[in-house]
């Protein structure tokens, strides 16, 4: 069993992400199409049998491009969403800087929630539980799963696999838009491919 983690295509960085329902920008849609074409051409190598996506629009749109090429139904999963940034979701950065000055992901205490959102600790526990459940459910299977999600989710999974204590103050592992991260789940969990995106060139 292998898990392929992919971050969604590029979205509009003028806005706060989190639980924003903003879609991909044209560049992001093109990235998603290139990812889909690459996975189509490498079907024998990757042998993807299942696709799971965050239900947020930017992730689902990315997954849907892959679905078109591989003809595999996508399963949506809200537990694979980015951190819930509550009232800041989809807000223009310049507006957020006025309404919530100094409030950023890495300025929160681990137990401090975004207004009407999650705390970093809530986010970590949600992702860890979902990841542990997926490993438990599919580890002994022959499934090769593509998970289309978000940079924050991928970062937490890296910390779990590499046995590094996660906090919102840590430097994040690199997760470029539509880059592929291959996690080998046979025996000890380990990454065999990290942040691969040569197919975009």
C-alpha positions in Angstrom: 0.0 0.0 0.0 1.2 3.5 -0.9 -0.3 6.8 -0.1 0.3 9.7 -2.5 -0.3 13.1 -0.8 -0.9 16.0 -3.1 -1.5 19.7 -2.2 -4.2 21.4 -4.3 -3.3 23.7 -7.2 -2.6 27.4 -6.8 -5.3 29.6 -5.3 -5.5 33.3 -4.9 -3.0 34.4 -2.3 -4.6 37.8 -1.8 -7.1 36.0 0.4 -6.7 34.0 3.6 -7.1 30.3 3.0 -8.1 27.9 5.7 -11.7 26.9 5.2 -12.1 29.4 2.3 -14.3 28.1 -0.5 -12.4 30.1 -3.1 -11.5 28.0 -6.2 -8.2 27.6 -8.1 -6.9 30.5 -10.1 -6.2 29.8 -13.9 -2.6 28.9 -13.1 -3.8 26.4 -10.4 -6.3 24.8 -12.9 -3.4 24.3 -15.4 -1.3 22.8 -12.6 -4.1 20.3 -11.8 -4.4 19.3 -15.5 -0.7 18.7 -15.7 -0.8 16.6 -12.5 -3.7 14.6 -14.0 -1.9 14.0 -17.3 1.3 12.9 -15.4 -0.6 10.4 -13.3 -2.4 9.2 -16.4 0.9 8.6 -18.2 2.4 6.9 -15.1 -0.6 4.7 -14.3 1.4 1.5 -14.2 4.0 3.0 -11.9 1.6 4.6 -9.4 -1.3 2.2 -9.8 -3.7 4.5 -8.0 -6.9 2.6 -7.0 -8.6 5.2 -4.7 -8.9 9.0 -4.6 -9.8 10.9 -1.4 -10.0 14.6 -1.4 -10.7 17.4 1.1 -14.2 18.8 0.4 -12.9 22.4 0.1 -13.3 23.7 -3.4 -9.6 24.2 -4.3 -8.8 20.6 -3.3 -11.9 19.1 -4.9 -11.3 21.0 -8.2 -7.7 19.6 -8.3 -8.9 16.0 -7.6 -11.6 16.3 -10.2 -9.0 16.9 -12.9 -7.4 13.6 -11.9 -10.7 11.9 -11.8 -11.4 12.9 -15.5 -8.1 11.2 -16.6 -8.1 8.1 -14.3 -11.8 7.5 -14.2 -11.8 6.8 -10.5 -14.6 8.1 -8.3 -13.4 10.7 -5.7 -14.4 10.3 -2.1 -14.7 13.6 -0.2 -13.5 13.9 3.4 -14.0 17.1 5.5 -11.4 15.8 8.0 -8.7 16.4 5.4 -9.5 20.2 5.3 -6.9 22.8 6.1 -7.0 24.4 9.5 -10.3 26.0 10.3 -9.5 29.7 10.5 -13.0 30.7 11.3 -14.0 34.2 10.6 -10.8 34.8 8.5 -11.6 32.1 5.9 -11.6 33.7 2.5 -11.0 37.2 3.9 -8.8 39.6 1.9 -5.4 39.8 3.5 -5.6 43.6 3.8 -8.9 43.3 5.5 -7.7 40.7 7.9 -4.7 42.8 8.8 -7.1 45.6 9.9 -9.8 43.5 11.6 -7.4 41.0 13.2 -4.0 42.7 13.5 -1.2 40.3 14.4 -3.3 37.2 14.1 -1.6 34.5 12.1 -1.4 30.8 12.3 2.0 30.9 13.9 1.0 33.5 16.5 -1.7 31.4 18.1 -1.0 29.5 21.3 -1.5 25.8 20.7 -4.8 25.9 22.6 -5.9 29.3 21.2 -8.7 29.1 18.6 -9.2 31.4 15.6 -12.4 33.4 16.1 -15.1 30.8 15.5 -12.4 28.3 14.3 -9.9 25.7 15.5 -6.8 25.9 17.7 -3.6 24.4 16.4 -4.0 21.6 18.9 -7.6 20.9 17.5 -6.2 20.9 14.0 -3.3 18.4 14.8 -5.7 16.0 16.6 -8.2 16.0 13.8 -5.5 15.3 11.1 -3.7 12.7 13.3 -7.0 10.8 14.0 -7.9 10.7 10.3 -4.5 9.7 9.2 -4.3 6.9 11.9 -7.7 5.7 10.8 -6.7 5.5 7.1 -3.5 3.6 7.9 -5.4 1.2 10.2 -8.1 0.6 7.6 -6.0 0.2 4.5 -2.5 -0.9 5.7 -3.1 -4.5 4.9 -4.8 -3.9 1.6 -3.5 -3.5 -1.9 -5.0 0.0 -2.3 -2.8 2.8 -3.6 -4.5 6.0 -2.4 -4.2 9.5 -3.8 -5.1 12.1 -1.2 -5.7 15.6 -2.4 -5.4 18.0 0.5 -3.7 21.1 1.9 -0.2 22.2 2.9 -1.0 22.2 6.6 -2.4 18.7 6.5 0.6 17.4 4.6 3.0 19.1 7.1 1.3 17.4 10.1 1.6 14.0 8.4 5.3 14.6 7.8 5.8 15.3 11.4 3.9 12.1 12.4 5.8 9.9 10.0 9.2 11.3 10.9 8.3 11.2 14.6 8.8 15.0 15.1 6.7 16.8 17.7 4.4 19.2 15.8 3.7 22.8 16.8 2.5 25.7 14.8 5.9 27.4 15.4 7.9 24.7 13.5 9.3 25.3 10.1 6.9 23.6 7.7 8.0 20.8 5.4 7.9 21.9 1.7 4.5 21.2 0.0 4.4 23.0 -3.3 1.1 23.2 -5.3 0.2 19.8 -6.9 3.6 18.3 -5.8 3.5 14.5 -5.1 4.7 13.0 -1.8 4.8 9.2 -1.9 4.4 7.4 1.5 5.3 3.8 1.6 3.1 2.0 4.1 4.6 -1.5 3.8 6.2 -2.0 7.2 7.6 1.2 8.7 6.0 4.3 7.3 8.5 6.3 5.2 8.4 8.9 2.5 10.0 7.6 -0.8 9.2 10.7 -2.8 9.0 14.2 -1.3 7.6 17.3 -3.0 8.0 16.1 -6.6 6.7 18.5 -9.3 9.1 18.1 -12.3 6.0 17.4 -14.5 5.1 21.1 -14.2 8.2 22.2 -16.1 
